[in-house]
Amino acid sequence: MKFDKSLLRTVLFALGVVAFVIGAYQSVVQNDLGRNYWIFMISLACWLPLNYWRQQDARLAKEAEVAKQVAALNKPAKKNNKARRR
């Protein structure tokens, strides 16, 4: 069975959003942010790997683009095989 990384990203994002909403709601109801700080930290712990993976993917895409540009620049020029007439 192959591991689906996009499913993990979706679950982490959903868990982070739900934890943030619950933390905001509890903070408003209890009128105390300090007692609900741990809920916000769960949300942050879910979003941190998502941001890291997004930056890593962007860096890899940029490296691939630069490598493609370098390969295009290093491609040998086409030679004109026609004999020149004088």
Summary of the structure (lengths in Angstrom):
residues: 86
radius of gyration: 26.0
end to end distance: 70.1
largest distance: 94.0
contacts: 168
relative contact order: 0.10
helix: 77%
strand: 0%
